[in-house]
Amino acid sequence: MTPRDAKIQAALRTLEGERIRWLLGKKGALTSGENVFGETITDARYSFILQKAAVVELERNALLLQMEDQPKTVHELHDATDIPKREIVQHIIALKRWRMVEQVGMKGRSPQYKTVQSSRPADEGMS
C-alpha cells in the first residue's frame, strides 16, 4: 500500500468509526443544553473537541494499518507515518488497553507491535 493509499484508508476508517459518528450525531444535544454540571458547550468548544478526536482517531487508524501485515517498532511506525514517537507510544498504550494491539516480539531492544485480528469483516469500520 502506498503512503497516499494508507492515508486515505486511515481517513475512511476514521469517518466510519463510532467515536466521530457519535460526536457528529450529538452536536445539537451537546451545544444547546446543559450537561450534568450545568454547563453548555459552545460551538467553538464543540469544534475543538471534534477536531481533536478526529486527529487522534486518524493517527490511531494510520498506526493500526501499519501494524496489520507485520509487526512494527515505534521507530518504524514513526518513519512510516511521521507521527511523533511520544504520541505513538501514547496511542500504543491506549490501543493495548483496548486489546487492539499486542506486543509480539522484539527487534533489538525495541518492542514490536501488531494489530490484533478481530472477528469483524475486513470492510467494517472501526472506532
Secondary structure, 3 states (H helix, E strand, C coil): CCHHHHHHHHHHHHHHCHHHHHHHHCHHHHHHCCCCCCCCCCHHHHHHHHHHHHHHHHHHHHHHHHHHHCCECHHHHHHHHCCCHHHHHHHHHHHHHCCCEEEEEEECCEEEEEECCCCCCCCCCCC
